Amino acid sequence: MEQANVIQVPVDEDLKKEVDALFKSLGYDTTTAIRMFLRRALQCRGIPFALNSRDLHGKS
């Protein structure tokens, strides 16, 4: 069996709680959702959703 690599990403505590709840409501855990994102990024060879300059600078 292939050994798993671990990616650690620091995120705001409130963001973590909110995404955990969101993904749970969709039937996933956050780890699975991140794996889905990574696989989709490979499939489309880029970020799997549209971005604009506001997104890139972390403004909401």
Helices and strands as residue ranges (DSSP letters): H 13-25, H 30-44, H 53-56
